[in-house]
Amino acid sequence: MANPDLSALWEEHTAHEFATRDTEATLRTMVEDAYVNHVPVLTGGRGKAELRRFYSTDFIPKMPPDTKLTPVSRTVGQDQLVDEMIFSFTHSIEMPWMLPGIAPTNKRVEIPLVAIVRFRDGKLAHEHIYWDQASVLKQIGLLTDPALPVRGAETARKVIGGR
């Protein structure tokens, strides 16, 4: 595929993850040896067999119904895209991909999230997804020590508002 539109490929991929919630359509946007790494908790998978299990059991059906992605910035290179966004949700269901082993707290969470996505042959080759896990844990009530240098939803608001 000559000069693929990386933004369009990424938009298609995320539409299948968050809108159509279709594992097989998500996988069709990826190369055979693709991998996903949610860096703070090391969830994801390598290769389509692992990714099929991950997307169909730990990710797509474990996305809270009020999940919202708010774009902040996007940088597109020749074979890589970097997306900065605000990821917000209510922790109303178990989320093994982000909060493995943590029962729902029904707390609202807003965090900056960065996705670094590499492409090959017109498809996604890998995703490195970063977020501040300490901020998530603070917002759901698991980090309560006020002496810790950890902030909550204000980190997301500062990314959007700059203050």
N, C-alpha and C positions, 0 to 999 in steps of 0.2 A: 504494500500500500504506500504509494508515494505521497509525502507530505500530509499525513493524516491530521484531522482536526482534533487535537488532544482534548480540548475542552469538551467537544461534542461526545467523544468516547467516554470521558469521565462522567459527564452528565447522564449518559445512557446507563452506565454502570450503577451510579448512585440511585437513579430512578428505579432500577430493578431491586436494589436493596431496600429502599425506603418507601417507594410508592406502589409498584406492582407487587413487591415482596415475593419475587420469583427467583428461587435459587438457581434453576437451570438457565434462565435468561441472564442472571448475573454471571454465571460461569462462562457463558458464551462470549462475554466481553473480555475474557482472560486467556492468556497463552496456557499451554498444557502444564508447564512447570512453574506457574505463577505462585507467589506466596503473599500472605498478609501477615504483618506483625504489628499488633497493638503493643507498642513498646513498654508502657508502664506496667502491664500485667502479663506480657508474653503470650497473649492469646492470638489465635489466627490459625494458619495452616500453610503447608507447602504442598503444591501439586493439587490437581483437581479432585482427587479422592478425599484428601484431608479437607480441602476447602468446601466440598459438597457437604461433608458432615458438619463442619463449622457453621456454614451459612444456614443449613437446614435445621440445626438443633440449637446452636448457641447464639446466633446473631439475629437472623431475620425474625424468627418467632419470639425473640426475647427483647424486642425493641418496644419501649413503652408507647402507648397509643398517642401521647401528646408530644412525642419527639419532634424537635424542630432544629433545622440547620439554617443558620443565618450567615450568608457569605460576608466576609470581611475583605479579603484580597485574594487574587490569583496571579501566579507567575507561571508563564508557559515558556518552556525551552524547546529544543529540537526533539528530545525524546523523554522529557520529564515535565511534570506539572506539580506546583506546590499550591495547595489551597489552605487558606487560613479562614476559620469559621468559628461561630459560636454554636456550641452543641448544648441544647437545653431539653430537659425532660423531668417528669416526676418519677421518682424511683418506686413505681407502683407494682412492678413485677421483678422476678429474679433476672439478673443480667449477667450471666456467666462470662460474657466476653469483656465486660468492664469491671464488674464487681463480683468476681468468682467467690462463691460460698457465702455471700451476704444476702440475708433475707430482705425483702422490700421494706423500706422505711417510710414510704409515702412522702418523702421530702423532695422539694424542688431543687434541681441542680442546673446551673449555668456555668459552662466552662469554655475557655478558648481551646480549640482543637486544631491541629495542623496535620494535613495529609501530604505526604511526599509520594508521588505516583510515577513510576517508570513504565514506559511503553516499549513494546517490541512487536514488529510485524502487524501494526495496526490494532493491537490489543494491550490490555494491562499486563505487565510483567510482575510488578510488585507494588505493594502499598506499605509504607511505614507511617503509622498513625501515632501521634504524640498528643498527650494532654497531661495536666497537672493532677496526678492521682491524689495528692495530699488535699488539694482544694475539693475534690469530689468527696473524700472521706470527711472533711470538715462539714461540708454542706449536708451530708446525710447523718451527721451526728456521731461519727466514730472517732474523730479527732476533736477533743474538747478542751485540751490544755491551752489556755489563753497565752501562755508564755511561748508557745511555738510560733515561729515566723511563717504562718500559713494564712492565706486569705481565702475567702469564699467567692460568692457570685460577683463581688465587686471587681474581680480580675477580668471577668467577661465584659462587664460594663465599661471598664477602663479601655479595653481594646476597641470597643465600638465608639466610645465618646472621647477617648484620648486624654481623659483627666483622672 
